[in-house]
Amino acid sequence: MIGWIKVDLVLNDDSKNWCTKPFGKNLKGCPDCYKEKGCPPNSLNFKDLYDLNDVYVIYSKFDLTEYPRPGNITSWLNDARLSLNEAEKQFKDLYPDYIIETKPEAMGIDMTKTMESVGIILEWPPHTAAYFIRLAGKKL
């Protein structure tokens, strides 16, 4: 399932540090942290770049209960990413003036609480559903 929804963001500057927290086999956190553009410590704050009154979350929900387990994680991850790409394309067709950001936590956004505020619960780690998320906003 793909879609988008207008949200009120939950800001949290500490979310920039979440990239360094261990998860799975990544004992030092995200392997891209400190390496990729848009990753801490060089990431900018969303609130300094975008109109916070006009923000959408674009998402792809992947139902893990419908996928055979144990399965090839690469396969379902690729399917979920393709779905997210389709959601982004559909969104941009309707809202061409919006900029899409791919790393909201690195920009000071608490996506777990933001999604919770619109009735979507993100599981950590995901057991029944995995969400792939992007933010879309208009520049200040």
C-alpha positions in Angstrom: 0.0 0.0 0.0 1.3 3.5 -0.9 0.0 6.9 -0.1 0.6 10.3 1.4 -0.9 12.3 4.2 -0.5 15.9 5.5 1.1 15.9 8.9 2.1 18.2 11.7 5.8 17.3 12.3 7.1 16.4 15.7 10.5 18.1 15.9 13.3 16.6 17.9 16.9 17.7 17.3 18.1 14.5 19.2 16.8 12.4 16.3 20.0 13.4 14.4 21.9 11.2 16.9 19.7 8.1 16.2 21.8 7.3 13.2 24.7 6.3 15.5 22.6 3.9 17.6 23.3 0.2 17.1 20.6 -1.8 15.2 20.7 -5.4 13.8 24.2 -6.2 12.7 25.2 -2.5 12.5 26.8 -2.1 15.9 28.0 1.4 15.2 24.7 2.5 13.8 23.9 3.4 10.2 26.9 2.6 7.9 26.1 5.8 5.9 26.3 8.1 8.9 29.0 10.7 8.5 29.6 9.6 4.9 26.6 10.4 2.8 25.3 13.8 1.9 22.3 14.7 4.1 23.6 12.6 7.0 24.9 13.9 10.3 26.9 15.8 11.2 26.3 17.8 8.0 22.5 17.5 7.8 20.4 20.6 7.9 17.3 21.1 10.0 14.0 20.6 8.1 12.4 23.5 10.2 15.0 25.9 8.8 14.3 25.0 5.1 10.6 24.3 4.8 7.2 25.7 5.6 6.1 23.5 8.6 2.5 24.3 7.9 2.5 22.4 4.6 4.3 19.1 4.9 3.3 15.6 3.7 4.6 12.2 4.5 4.9 9.9 1.5 4.9 6.3 2.4 5.0 2.7 1.3 3.5 0.1 3.8 4.8 -3.4 3.3 2.7 -6.1 5.1 5.1 -8.5 6.6 2.4 -11.0 7.5 1.7 -11.6 3.8 5.4 -12.3 3.0 6.8 -15.8 3.5 9.2 -15.9 6.4 12.0 -16.5 6.8 12.3 -14.9 3.5 14.9 -13.2 1.5 15.0 -9.8 3.0 16.5 -8.2 -0.1 13.5 -9.3 -2.1 10.8 -7.6 0.0 13.0 -4.6 0.6 13.3 -4.1 -3.1 9.6 -4.5 -3.6 8.9 -1.9 -0.8 11.4 0.5 -2.3 9.8 0.2 -5.7 6.4 0.9 -4.2 7.8 4.0 -2.4 9.3 5.2 -5.7 5.9 4.8 -7.3 4.3 6.8 -4.4 6.8 9.6 -4.9 6.2 9.7 -8.6 2.4 9.9 -8.1 2.8 12.6 -5.4 5.2 14.7 -7.6 2.7 14.5 -10.5 0.1 16.2 -8.3 2.4 18.4 -6.3 5.3 19.4 -8.5 6.4 22.4 -6.3 7.2 20.2 -3.3 10.7 18.9 -2.5 11.1 15.4 -1.3 13.6 14.6 1.5 14.7 11.0 2.2 16.3 11.3 5.6 13.8 13.1 7.9 15.4 11.9 11.2 18.7 13.3 10.1 16.9 16.6 9.7 15.5 16.7 13.2 12.1 15.0 12.8 10.8 12.3 15.1 9.0 10.2 12.4 7.7 7.7 14.9 5.8 10.3 16.8 4.9 12.2 13.7 3.3 9.0 12.2 1.6 8.2 15.5 -0.1 11.6 15.4 -1.9 10.5 12.2 -2.8 7.0 13.5 0.1 5.1 11.9 2.2 3.1 14.4 5.7 2.3 13.4 7.1 -0.9 15.0 10.7 -1.1 16.1 11.7 -3.6 14.9 8.8 -4.2 12.5 6.9 -7.4 13.0 3.6 -7.0 11.1 4.3 -4.0 8.8 7.3 -2.0 7.6 6.9 1.5 6.4 9.3 3.3 4.1 8.9 7.1 4.5 9.8 10.3 2.8 8.9 13.9 3.7 7.6 16.5 1.2 7.6 20.2 1.8 7.7 23.6 0.2 10.9 25.6 0.7 10.7 28.8 2.8 
